[in-house]
Every structure is written in C-alpha cells, then in structure tokens.
Amino acid sequence: MRDSQNPKNSFAARWLGQLVHESVADTPFELERHKSFIGARLMMGACILLAIPVWLFLYGSLDSVHLLVATFALAPLTAAGVLARTGRIDFAQKISLGGWLLFALASRAVADEHHSVQVMSLAVAMMEAALAADMIMVSAVAATAAGMILSDLLLVVVGVSPGGAHAETDSSLFIAPLLAYIGSLAATAIAVEKSRTRADKRNARDLELLTGAIGDIVLHLDRTGAVVTIVGDIHKAYGLDRRDLVGRGFFQRVHVADRPAFLKLVSDAVGSDLTSNAVLRLQVGASPEPSGRYLEPVFVHFDARTCHVGEVGDGATAMAVCILRDVTAAKKAEAEVAAAREESERATAAKTRFLANVSHELRTPLNAIIGFSEMLGNDDLAPTEPEKRKEYAQIISSSGHHLLEVVNSILDMSKIESGSMQLFPEPFSLPALADQCCDMMQLKAEEGEVTLARDYSGHLPEIVADRRACKQILINLLSNAVKFTPRRGQVKMLIRPDGNHLAFSVVDSGIGISPADMARLGDPFFQASASHDRAYEGTGLGLSVVRGLVGLHGGTISVESAPKSGTTVTVRLPVNCREQVSGSMARIEVIPRIAAAAANGGKELEQQAVKKIA
C-alpha cells in the first residue's frame, strides 16, 4: 500500500516502495532514504551481473582472483537485500562500505599497474561513508587509502618494483591529495548534516514540548485537506492512532455537518495568508447507547485554526498548518450557562405567575371574608333577616375553606419538594375511595351542568397505598376535569387492573390542552393559558401535587389531550406501594391527541381511555 495512493509516483518508485521494510512505512523521510539506498544498489548489482557474461565472452574464463573481485563488487547488492529484510540501514551501509574496501584491495592484485579502479573504489567508499554520516567509516576508508599509498611508496623505496617505480610514485603523489580532498569533503558534509540533524531534532523536540504543554494537536494539510504529517503525540490522549488521522482519515472523523466548514478553512488557508478558525466536532471513539444494541459515536469539540505555510517540495503541493485546541469543556460550560439562564428565566416567570395567581386566589376570598364579616359586625349594615345572615356566614365559611385549601396545597407541594412528605401505606379498596371522591365532586359537577360518570367494578383487588394521598390525587384530577369541562359536558372515572398495577383514568370532554402547554404540565404554579384575566380559577398546584404523590408511590402518569378534544389523565399505581416508595417526582408522559370534537357525550374519548388502560 506504500506510495500507491499518489498517482504521480512511477512504477519503479511504487515497486521500490514494496521492497522497503514495514518499520519505516509511516516515516516519509526514512521511506525515501531506504528506497534510494535499495534502488542504487540494485542498479549497481545489475551492472556487475551483466558485466560477468561480457568478461566471459571476451576473456573466456574467470580465475580465482577475478572471481573474488566480482564477489566483493556484489556486496552492495547484498546490502540492499539485508536492508529490505531487516530495515537496519546502518548495518546495510557497513556491508556496502566493507564490500567497496575489499573490492579496492582485491583490485590491486588484478590491476597492480593501474590505480584508476582502486581510486574509483576508494572514492565510492568515501561517498558511502559520507552518505552514512559516520566519521568512523570515513576514517576507515582514509586509513585504507593511506595504507595502499604507503605500501606503493615503500615498494618503490625498497626497489621491489623497479620497472614502474616512477609511474607508481607519480600516481601515489597524485592520488594522495585527491583522496585527502575527498575525505575532507566527506568530513565537512558529515559535520553539516549532523548540525542540521541536531537542529531539526531540537526544533522538533521544542515543538513537541510546546504542543504537549499547550495540549494542541498540530496537523500539516495539503490543498485537499488530507493530513500529511502530525506533530507530537497529543492525539493519543484521545485514543487516536496516527493512521486514524493521516491522509483522509481526519476528514472522515469530522462531523458531517462540520465538513463544509473544514474544507472552507483549508481553502482560505491555501488561497490567502489570513488565519481562519472554526469549531469542529471530531469523532474520537464510540460508546454503547442505553439499549446496548449499537455504538454511539463520541465527538469532541475542537477549535481549528489554520494558516498558510508556503510551498513544500517541488511546489506542487500547497500546505497549511491546522492547530486543534480542545474546547469541549468550554462548550459544555456554555451549554450549562445557557441552560441555567433558561432555567432561571423559567423560574422567574413561574414566580411571577405564582405571585399573580396566589395573590388573586388569596385576595378574592379575603375580600369576601373581610367584607361580609364587617357587614355582620356593623349594626347599621347587618341584614335583619336570619336567612341573609346565614348566607353571609356561609360565604365567609366557604371563603375560609378555599383559603385553607390553597395554603394546604402550597404546604403539600413544599413537603414533596423537600422530601419531608411521609406516606402511611395501608390496604383499602380503590373503587370505594373513588366513590367517595365522586360523591364529593357531584355537587360541583351539577352546578356546572357536567355529567359525572363512573366505570369500574367493586371487586378489584385492594391496593396498599397511602389512603389520604390517593384521595387527594383523585380529588385534584376530578376537580380539574369538572372545572375545565363546559356545560353539558361529561367527566368519567375509569379503573382497570393492569398487571401488578391498578390504572385509573379521568376522562373529560373539556377544552383540552395545547401542545405548547403539554410540555410543562406538572410544573409547580404552571397553568395552561394562564393570564391575569383567566376564566378558570386555581393556583396551578393541583397537577404538581398529583405528580409528587404519584412519584412517592412509584407510579406513572400519562396525559393525552388536544385543544377542544378533551383530556385523559391516566395514573398507574403498584398494587403494593409499600415496596415501591420513591422520593422523586413522577414523570408525565404527554401524548398529543389528534384534534377531534368530543362528540356523543364523550363516548369516543371514553373508548380511547378504556383501550389505553385495558
């Protein structure tokens, strides 16, 4: 797979890429270095192998000395194979360099009167040492060359080679400074390369320390947005491997909705010198969703800042640097602040509504109590008829009971929210309790010309719960249903067994609830379509108290309604609430109903409720 993604690479480059050891596949510089080493030595080995048949054709055979020279000449080919097999370029360079030194020594036995082959082999060995950036290798080559030159001069001095003494002396005097010059060039090149390498490592180390201290991920991008290189290892802190980000991996992990913004960042950075930034969501992993059937992707918010860094290489690829800073905590804080602000605004609005409603609810009966009591206490204003006095006393009594009801609702709600409400479960018949509640609401229903019907059997199993709390639940639901049902409407109480629960529903053919208000049902002091001149009295605590009491019993509530289509409130309580006592408010499941007139005295709504709890 190496280099195959770049269409500009030739077949030879892709083929060499397949020979490189996998340990350097992810390092572009080392990958190119290994490819160059293997390619040059393969070419040299091929030339030597082709030269052998030519030699055999011209001279007939190879003696042992020439065979040894040819074997040493194939040492670079062996080095290429070792590098491809092990990935150790330092060891392969030593093999190649040793082969050239042995080739130079062996060539003396073949061409002792001509130094050109020896000089070339020593020069090549010096280049090998320079490319390896190893002064020990350079010193070894220099020592070998000096030994060969000194041996030539020594042979001339002792007179062993009288025939060619002057030629060998002249050659040695010419070769010595030439090899010294090549050695000095190699030493200088090694010093410069090591200095550059140290500077690069120092810069890379400083950059990694900086990015590690800041905690940013630094990416180098091409003009298409593909990641070319990654600085540092900060990405590993998010469980991301290098292969997860390089190439198109980073783009694939950007949230689909943020990909246009990312491509625009890259385009702006490549096309101008301006710095641009945007917040991107990057997938860093996956976690199982609540059901455990599939994995839910986990995204982290990053502030991506990009800028142009000029042309790289041959100028064909415009590069940009992208710095990613984790802003998930800041985003979470912003969301929490926004939620807190919204909750505060809701609380303020609820408090305003509560003060308006409670003041209205308290002021009206207090005015009646004060007014009628002053009339009874003043001889000039007090009526002389006993019937009128009795009527005034009844008004004062009913107003006082209304005040007591309001105060009791507020106290109950306060106890529920503070967790100080205590339940006293006992076995009792829920149908019998429902009969009592319906009898209590019968007078109010008759005054509003509302039919109050019942649909339940008296043989249902007893329920173990707090009798007073259940009575308050039924009274509140029936009171709301009768209050919001117009004249000639119908309210029906239904009770059905539901497994190990008892479900009771209050079905009315009243005004219904709008979808906008259903989301806030059960909030303390909230009233649907509440206003100062509302047509229906109340503090908005009735359903809140019901929600709290049902939650204490471990039950559930569902509300199904639509404007002008009536309302069905269904409460499910465990048969044995003694084992289900909870301290949390019950969640209200709201079900918007398809608008339909409550015709035929609410029969359609009744059928829906029976079907729902059956």
HELIX and SHEET records of a PDB file:
HELIX    1   1 PHE A   11  LEU A   19  1                                   9    
HELIX    2   2 GLU A   22  VAL A   24  5                                   3    
HELIX    3   3 PRO A   28  TYR A   59  1                                  32    
HELIX    4   4 SER A   64  ALA A   73  1                                  10    
HELIX    5   5 ALA A   75  THR A   86  1                                  12    
HELIX    6   6 ILE A   89  VAL A  110  1                                  22    
HELIX    7   7 SER A  116  LEU A  131  1                                  16    
HELIX    8   8 MET A  135  VAL A  158  1                                  24    
HELIX    9   9 ALA A  165  ILE A  214  1                                  50    
HELIX   10  10 ILE A  234  TYR A  238  5                                   5    
HELIX   11  11 ARG A  242  LEU A  245  1                                   4    
HELIX   12  12 GLY A  249  ARG A  253  1                                   5    
HELIX   13  13 VAL A  256  ASP A  258  5                                   3    
HELIX   14  14 ARG A  259  GLY A  271  1                                  13    
HELIX   15  15 THR A  328  GLY A  377  1                                  50    
HELIX   16  16 PRO A  386  SER A  418  1                                  33    
HELIX   17  17 LEU A  430  GLU A  447  1                                  18    
HELIX   18  18 ARG A  467  LYS A  483  1                                  17    
HELIX   19  19 PRO A  515  MET A  518  1                                   4    
HELIX   20  20 GLY A  542  LEU A  552  1                                  11    
HELIX   21  21 CYS A  577  GLU A  579  5                                   3    
HELIX   22  22 ASN A  600  GLY A  602  5                                   3    
HELIX   23  23 LYS A  603  ILE A  613  1                                  11    
SHEET    1   A 5 VAL A 227  VAL A 231  0                                        
SHEET    2   A 5 ILE A 217  LEU A 221 -1                                        
SHEET    3   A 5 THR A 317  ASP A 326 -1                                        
SHEET    4   A 5 LEU A 295  VAL A 312 -1                                        
SHEET    5   A 5 SER A 276  PRO A 288 -1                                        
SHEET    1   B 2 PRO A 425  PHE A 428  0                                        
SHEET    2   B 2 ILE A 463  ASP A 466 -1                                        
SHEET    1   C 6 THR A 451  ASP A 455  0                                        
SHEET    2   C 6 GLN A 490  ASP A 498  1                                        
SHEET    3   C 6 HIS A 501  ASP A 508 -1                                        
SHEET    4   C 6 THR A 567  PRO A 574 -1                                        
SHEET    5   C 6 THR A 556  SER A 561 -1                                        
SHEET    6   C 6 ILE A 588  PRO A 592  1                                        
END                                                                             
